[in-house]
Amino acid sequence: MILVRYSTEKLYLSAEGHAGAAEYGKDTVCAAASMLVCTAAELLRRSRREGRVRNVVILMESGSADLSAEPEEGYGESMRREMAAICGGFELLAERYPEYVCADGK
């Protein structure tokens, strides 16, 4: 089971676990969740380079990720919107595969 916790308001995303929908290397649910995590991490990296966020934390290991950042003045709304789009992907996964993904947004 992949447990995803996030806050689009605070620009925070945490994901832990493996879906277990198929054997390693063939698990499309796990691959989808991993791609969403990688997309969120890249959003924060690019936004840091562009000066849209500060205090960026990106910790990623197999089966575990913690991402967070603080928006710079004037970028809060756009950053929250971009994170919400990515977190919406986790919500879709959880709706489609509730036995493998749990998404809890605050």
OpenMM code with the backbone's topology and positions (N, CA, C; nanometers):
from openmm import Vec3, app, unit

residues = "MET ILE LEU VAL ARG TYR SER THR GLU LYS LEU TYR LEU SER ALA GLU GLY HIS ALA GLY ALA ALA GLU TYR GLY LYS ASP THR VAL CYS ALA ALA ALA SER MET LEU VAL CYS THR ALA ALA GLU LEU LEU ARG ARG SER ARG ARG GLU GLY ARG VAL ARG ASN VAL VAL ILE LEU MET GLU SER GLY SER ALA ASP LEU SER ALA GLU PRO GLU GLU GLY TYR GLY GLU SER MET ARG ARG GLU MET ALA ALA ILE CYS GLY GLY PHE GLU LEU LEU ALA GLU ARG TYR PRO GLU TYR VAL CYS ALA ASP GLY LYS".split()
positions = [
    Vec3(0.0847, -0.1185, 0.0000),
    Vec3(0.0000, 0.0000, 0.0000),
    Vec3(0.0886, 0.1239, 0.0000),
    Vec3(0.0544, 0.2177, -0.0847),
    Vec3(0.1225, 0.3476, -0.0872),
    Vec3(0.0357, 0.4456, -0.0099),
    Vec3(0.0927, 0.5069, 0.0916),
    Vec3(0.0223, 0.6083, 0.1696),
    Vec3(0.0787, 0.7441, 0.1317),
    Vec3(-0.0073, 0.8304, 0.0803),
    Vec3(0.0329, 0.9638, 0.0366),
    Vec3(-0.0358, 1.0656, 0.1261),
    Vec3(0.0434, 1.1556, 0.1813),
    Vec3(-0.0090, 1.2675, 0.2593),
    Vec3(0.0405, 1.3945, 0.1919),
    Vec3(-0.0480, 1.4925, 0.1828),
    Vec3(-0.0061, 1.6155, 0.1184),
    Vec3(-0.0874, 1.7338, 0.1683),
    Vec3(-0.0298, 1.8497, 0.1489),
    Vec3(-0.0975, 1.9757, 0.1745),
    Vec3(-0.0585, 2.0706, 0.0621),
    Vec3(-0.1552, 2.1040, -0.0212),
    Vec3(-0.1256, 2.1996, -0.1277),
    Vec3(-0.1081, 2.3391, -0.0682),
    Vec3(-0.1713, 2.3652, 0.0439),
    Vec3(-0.1577, 2.4948, 0.1106),
    Vec3(-0.0152, 2.5155, 0.1610),
    Vec3(0.0438, 2.4097, 0.2161),
    Vec3(0.1784, 2.4187, 0.2734),
    Vec3(0.2871, 2.3675, 0.1793),
    Vec3(0.2502, 2.3302, 0.0580),
    Vec3(0.3456, 2.2739, -0.0391),
    Vec3(0.4232, 2.1578, 0.0225),
    Vec3(0.3499, 2.0565, 0.0649),
    Vec3(0.4085, 1.9404, 0.1303),
    Vec3(0.3537, 1.8133, 0.0662),
    Vec3(0.4413, 1.7156, 0.0449),
    Vec3(0.4013, 1.5865, -0.0089),
    Vec3(0.4880, 1.4786, 0.0534),
    Vec3(0.4238, 1.3745, 0.1040),
    Vec3(0.4941, 1.2597, 0.1597),
    Vec3(0.4311, 1.1338, 0.1008),
    Vec3(0.5136, 1.0408, 0.0584),
    Vec3(0.4639, 0.9135, 0.0063),
    Vec3(0.5494, 0.8013, 0.0635),
    Vec3(0.4831, 0.6955, 0.1095),
    Vec3(0.5545, 0.5814, 0.1662),
    Vec3(0.4914, 0.4519, 0.1211),
    Vec3(0.5758, 0.3536, 0.0971),
    Vec3(0.5286, 0.2199, 0.0673),
    Vec3(0.5375, 0.1840, -0.0799),
    Vec3(0.4944, 0.0638, -0.1089),
    Vec3(0.4886, 0.0119, -0.2455),
    Vec3(0.3477, -0.0401, -0.2688),
    Vec3(0.2981, -0.0245, -0.3886),
    Vec3(0.1608, -0.0644, -0.4186),
    Vec3(0.1404, -0.2148, -0.4008),
    Vec3(0.2297, -0.2937, -0.4541),
    Vec3(0.2127, -0.4389, -0.4460),
    Vec3(0.1062, -0.4911, -0.5410),
    Vec3(0.0766, -0.4153, -0.6468),
    Vec3(-0.0245, -0.4569, -0.7439),
    Vec3(0.0286, -0.5632, -0.8402),
    Vec3(0.1609, -0.5698, -0.8537),
    Vec3(0.2256, -0.6673, -0.9419),
    Vec3(0.3693, -0.6846, -0.8938),
    Vec3(0.4405, -0.7776, -0.9560),
    Vec3(0.5786, -0.8001, -0.9155),
    Vec3(0.6640, -0.6775, -0.9465),
    Vec3(0.7746, -0.6659, -0.8755),
    Vec3(0.8656, -0.5531, -0.8926),
    Vec3(0.9048, -0.5379, -1.0393),
    Vec3(0.8992, -0.4164, -1.0879),
    Vec3(0.9327, -0.3889, -1.2265),
    Vec3(0.8152, -0.3984, -1.3220),
    Vec3(0.7021, -0.4507, -1.2736),
    Vec3(0.5824, -0.4634, -1.3578),
    Vec3(0.4592, -0.4008, -1.2925),
    Vec3(0.4814, -0.3305, -1.1849),
    Vec3(0.3718, -0.2714, -1.1077),
    Vec3(0.3393, -0.1319, -1.1623),
    Vec3(0.2357, -0.1226, -1.2441),
    Vec3(0.2011, 0.0048, -1.3074),
    Vec3(0.1444, 0.1056, -1.2072),
    Vec3(0.0823, 0.0592, -1.1001),
    Vec3(0.0312, 0.1508, -0.9983),
    Vec3(0.1479, 0.2177, -0.9270),
    Vec3(0.2472, 0.1388, -0.8913),
    Vec3(0.3668, 0.1931, -0.8260),
    Vec3(0.4413, 0.2876, -0.9218),
    Vec3(0.4475, 0.2511, -1.0471),
    Vec3(0.5141, 0.3358, -1.1462),
    Vec3(0.4423, 0.4699, -1.1597),
    Vec3(0.3110, 0.4677, -1.1596),
    Vec3(0.2343, 0.5920, -1.1703),
    Vec3(0.2589, 0.6813, -1.0493),
    Vec3(0.2577, 0.6223, -0.9304),
    Vec3(0.2828, 0.6999, -0.8085),
    Vec3(0.4252, 0.7557, -0.8091),
    Vec3(0.5202, 0.6759, -0.8515),
    Vec3(0.6591, 0.7215, -0.8583),
    Vec3(0.6739, 0.8383, -0.9542),
    Vec3(0.6057, 0.8319, -1.0670),
    Vec3(0.6140, 0.9402, -1.1645),
    Vec3(0.5538, 1.0687, -1.1093),
    Vec3(0.4456, 1.0588, -1.0325),
    Vec3(0.3872, 1.1768, -0.9703),
    Vec3(0.4829, 1.2378, -0.8680),
    Vec3(0.5488, 1.1539, -0.7893),
    Vec3(0.6469, 1.2036, -0.6924),
    Vec3(0.7616, 1.2731, -0.7657),
    Vec3(0.8117, 1.2095, -0.8711),
    Vec3(0.9219, 1.2701, -0.9482),
    Vec3(0.8785, 1.4017, -1.0123),
    Vec3(0.7556, 1.4104, -1.0566),
    Vec3(0.7041, 1.5339, -1.1158),
    Vec3(0.6987, 1.6445, -1.0110),
    Vec3(0.6510, 1.6118, -0.8911),
    Vec3(0.6458, 1.7110, -0.7833),
    Vec3(0.7863, 1.7573, -0.7452),
    Vec3(0.8808, 1.6648, -0.7378),
    Vec3(1.0188, 1.7004, -0.7039),
    Vec3(1.0775, 1.7931, -0.8103),
    Vec3(1.0519, 1.7625, -0.9356),
    Vec3(1.1046, 1.8466, -1.0439),
    Vec3(1.0384, 1.9841, -1.0424),
    Vec3(0.9102, 1.9896, -1.0116),
    Vec3(0.8425, 2.1196, -0.9981),
    Vec3(0.9128, 2.2048, -0.8940),
    Vec3(0.9453, 2.1460, -0.7787),
    Vec3(1.0124, 2.2221, -0.6728),
    Vec3(1.1540, 2.2628, -0.7139),
    Vec3(1.2267, 2.1745, -0.7820),
    Vec3(1.3620, 2.2090, -0.8280),
    Vec3(1.3584, 2.3277, -0.9253),
    Vec3(1.2708, 2.3194, -1.0227),
    Vec3(1.2617, 2.4268, -1.1227),
    Vec3(1.2147, 2.5566, -1.0587),
    Vec3(1.1186, 2.5452, -0.9695),
    Vec3(1.0658, 2.6641, -0.9030),
    Vec3(1.1713, 2.7298, -0.8157),
    Vec3(1.2585, 2.6493, -0.7550),
    Vec3(1.3693, 2.7055, -0.6768),
    Vec3(1.4651, 2.7816, -0.7688),
    Vec3(1.4996, 2.7231, -0.8822),
    Vec3(1.5876, 2.7908, -0.9779),
    Vec3(1.5261, 2.9209, -1.0293),
    Vec3(1.3943, 2.9227, -1.0428),
    Vec3(1.3244, 3.0412, -1.0937),
    Vec3(1.2950, 3.1431, -0.9837),
    Vec3(1.3293, 3.1100, -0.8595),
    Vec3(1.3068, 3.2025, -0.7490),
    Vec3(1.1628, 3.2089, -0.7013),
    Vec3(1.0860, 3.1023, -0.7276),
    Vec3(0.9446, 3.1009, -0.6860),
    Vec3(0.9231, 3.0356, -0.5502),
    Vec3(1.0226, 2.9580, -0.5021),
    Vec3(1.0123, 2.8931, -0.3712),
    Vec3(1.1455, 2.9000, -0.2982),
    Vec3(1.1404, 2.8788, -0.1673),
    Vec3(1.2599, 2.8743, -0.0824),
    Vec3(1.2438, 2.7573, 0.0143),
    Vec3(1.3490, 2.7298, 0.0877),
    Vec3(1.3475, 2.6221, 0.1884),
    Vec3(1.2963, 2.4906, 0.1296),
    Vec3(1.3491, 2.4549, 0.0156),
    Vec3(1.3071, 2.3338, -0.0544),
    Vec3(1.3720, 2.2114, 0.0104),
    Vec3(1.2909, 2.1111, 0.0383),
    Vec3(1.3386, 1.9829, 0.0901),
    Vec3(1.2910, 1.8749, -0.0055),
    Vec3(1.3849, 1.7960, -0.0561),
    Vec3(1.3524, 1.6842, -0.1438),
    Vec3(1.4301, 1.5631, -0.0940),
    Vec3(1.3619, 1.4723, -0.0294),
    Vec3(1.4217, 1.3485, 0.0206),
    Vec3(1.3496, 1.2327, -0.0478),
    Vec3(1.4228, 1.1580, -0.1272),
    Vec3(1.3614, 1.0475, -0.2007),
    Vec3(1.4484, 0.9227, -0.1912),
    Vec3(1.3846, 0.8125, -0.1545),
    Vec3(1.4469, 0.6807, -0.1522),
    Vec3(1.3458, 0.5823, -0.2079),
    Vec3(1.3856, 0.4622, -0.2293),
    Vec3(1.2918, 0.3607, -0.2762),
    Vec3(1.1800, 0.3423, -0.1731),
    Vec3(1.0588, 0.3671, -0.2143),
    Vec3(0.9442, 0.3487, -0.1261),
    Vec3(0.9196, 0.4613, -0.0281),
    Vec3(0.9895, 0.5736, -0.0431),
    Vec3(0.9738, 0.6837, 0.0517),
    Vec3(1.0119, 0.8160, -0.0123),
    Vec3(0.9282, 0.9177, 0.0117),
    Vec3(0.9594, 1.0523, -0.0385),
    Vec3(0.8982, 1.1557, 0.0547),
    Vec3(0.9743, 1.2604, 0.0811),
    Vec3(0.9264, 1.3767, 0.1561),
    Vec3(0.9696, 1.5002, 0.0794),
    Vec3(0.8724, 1.5810, 0.0396),
    Vec3(0.8983, 1.7015, -0.0378),
    Vec3(0.8282, 1.8189, 0.0283),
    Vec3(0.8946, 1.9318, 0.0342),
    Vec3(0.8297, 2.0513, 0.0870),
    Vec3(0.9027, 2.1760, 0.0394),
    Vec3(0.8326, 2.2883, 0.0454),
    Vec3(0.8901, 2.4171, 0.0072),
    Vec3(0.7991, 2.5273, 0.0592),
    Vec3(0.8522, 2.6478, 0.0605),
    Vec3(0.7736, 2.7654, 0.0957),
    Vec3(0.7724, 2.8582, -0.0248),
    Vec3(0.6552, 2.9070, -0.0626),
    Vec3(0.6517, 2.9965, -0.1785),
    Vec3(0.7102, 3.1331, -0.1455),
    Vec3(0.7764, 3.1900, -0.2429),
    Vec3(0.8240, 3.3275, -0.2302),
    Vec3(0.7039, 3.4209, -0.2449),
    Vec3(0.7205, 3.5406, -0.1981),
    Vec3(0.6161, 3.6433, -0.2068),
    Vec3(0.5634, 3.6535, -0.3502),
    Vec3(0.4329, 3.6472, -0.3639),
    Vec3(0.3694, 3.6622, -0.4939),
    Vec3(0.3533, 3.5338, -0.5733),
    Vec3(0.4072, 3.4225, -0.5220),
    Vec3(0.3991, 3.2962, -0.5947),
    Vec3(0.3155, 3.1896, -0.5237),
    Vec3(0.2575, 3.2225, -0.4117),
    Vec3(0.1837, 3.1233, -0.3342),
    Vec3(0.0691, 3.0599, -0.4103),
    Vec3(-0.0128, 3.1413, -0.4718),
    Vec3(-0.1304, 3.0887, -0.5424),
    Vec3(-0.0912, 3.0000, -0.6596),
    Vec3(0.0046, 3.0440, -0.7395),
    Vec3(0.0440, 2.9630, -0.8553),
    Vec3(0.1110, 2.8331, -0.8122),
    Vec3(0.1914, 2.8365, -0.7070),
    Vec3(0.2562, 2.7142, -0.6587),
    Vec3(0.1529, 2.6167, -0.6024),
    Vec3(0.0557, 2.6687, -0.5282),
    Vec3(-0.0496, 2.5818, -0.4735),
    Vec3(-0.1298, 2.5169, -0.5859),
    Vec3(-0.1563, 2.5921, -0.6908),
    Vec3(-0.2314, 2.5396, -0.8053),
    Vec3(-0.1525, 2.4276, -0.8740),
    Vec3(-0.0233, 2.4478, -0.8927),
    Vec3(0.0593, 2.3457, -0.9584),
    Vec3(0.0700, 2.2194, -0.8731),
    Vec3(0.0899, 2.2360, -0.7430),
    Vec3(0.0955, 2.1189, -0.6536),
    Vec3(-0.0390, 2.0474, -0.6490),
    Vec3(-0.1485, 2.1243, -0.6526),
    Vec3(-0.2820, 2.0643, -0.6498),
    Vec3(-0.3050, 1.9759, -0.7717),
    Vec3(-0.2530, 2.0170, -0.8860),
    Vec3(-0.2675, 1.9355, -1.0069),
    Vec3(-0.1960, 1.8013, -0.9906),
    Vec3(-0.0760, 1.8051, -0.9363),
    Vec3(-0.0012, 1.6812, -0.9152),
    Vec3(-0.0703, 1.5938, -0.8106),
    Vec3(-0.1128, 1.6541, -0.7005),
    Vec3(-0.1794, 1.5780, -0.5945),
    Vec3(-0.3132, 1.5229, -0.6421),
    Vec3(-0.3743, 1.5914, -0.7385),
    Vec3(-0.4958, 1.5379, -0.7994),
    Vec3(-0.4699, 1.4037, -0.8655),
    Vec3(-0.3503, 1.3858, -0.9185),
    Vec3(-0.3128, 1.2566, -0.9759),
    Vec3(-0.3121, 1.1465, -0.8708),
    Vec3(-0.2650, 1.1776, -0.7499),
    Vec3(-0.2694, 1.0788, -0.6412),
    Vec3(-0.4127, 1.0472, -0.6019),
    Vec3(-0.4986, 1.1484, -0.6012),
    Vec3(-0.6394, 1.1255, -0.5692),
    Vec3(-0.7035, 1.0326, -0.6721),
    Vec3(-0.6710, 1.0531, -0.7989),
    Vec3(-0.7233, 0.9648, -0.9037),
    Vec3(-0.6741, 0.8216, -0.8857),
    Vec3(-0.5456, 0.8059, -0.8544),
    Vec3(-0.4925, 0.6713, -0.8292),
    Vec3(-0.5636, 0.6051, -0.7121),
    Vec3(-0.5850, 0.6816, -0.6050),
    Vec3(-0.6515, 0.6267, -0.4861),
    Vec3(-0.7966, 0.5887, -0.5156),
    Vec3(-0.8630, 0.6667, -0.5984),
    Vec3(-1.0012, 0.6337, -0.6360),
    Vec3(-1.0058, 0.5087, -0.7226),
    Vec3(-0.9116, 0.4984, -0.8149),
    Vec3(-0.9094, 0.3878, -0.9091),
    Vec3(-0.8563, 0.2592, -0.8474),
    Vec3(-0.7583, 0.2729, -0.7568),
    Vec3(-0.6922, 0.1567, -0.6959),
    Vec3(-0.6891, 0.1701, -0.5438),
    Vec3(-0.8045, 0.1739, -0.4782),
    Vec3(-0.8069, 0.1977, -0.3334),
    Vec3(-0.7387, 0.0885, -0.2505),
    Vec3(-0.7210, -0.0284, -0.3071),
    Vec3(-0.6526, -0.1358, -0.2349),
    Vec3(-0.5004, -0.1184, -0.2384),
    Vec3(-0.4517, -0.0262, -0.3223),
    Vec3(-0.3082, -0.0064, -0.3377),
    Vec3(-0.2578, 0.1322, -0.3033),
    Vec3(-0.3481, 0.2324, -0.3052),
    Vec3(-0.3079, 0.3722, -0.2812),
    Vec3(-0.4097, 0.4404, -0.1905),
    Vec3(-0.3585, 0.5102, -0.0908),
    Vec3(-0.4417, 0.5928, -0.0026),
    Vec3(-0.3842, 0.7335, -0.0072),
    Vec3(-0.4660, 0.8317, -0.0489),
    Vec3(-0.4208, 0.9703, -0.0573),
    Vec3(-0.4991, 1.0532, 0.0430),
    Vec3(-0.4256, 1.1237, 0.1281),
    Vec3(-0.4870, 1.2054, 0.2337),
    Vec3(-0.4374, 1.3485, 0.2209),
    Vec3(-0.5191, 1.4345, 0.1666),
    Vec3(-0.4836, 1.5747, 0.1522),
    Vec3(-0.5428, 1.6569, 0.2645),
    Vec3(-0.4687, 1.7599, 0.3031),
    Vec3(-0.5153, 1.8458, 0.4123),
    Vec3(-0.5446, 1.9837, 0.3587),
] * unit.nanometer
topology = app.Topology()
chain = topology.addChain("A")
for resn in residues:
    res = topology.addResidue(resn, chain)
    for name in ("N", "CA", "C"):
        topology.addAtom(name, app.Element.getBySymbol(name[0]), res)
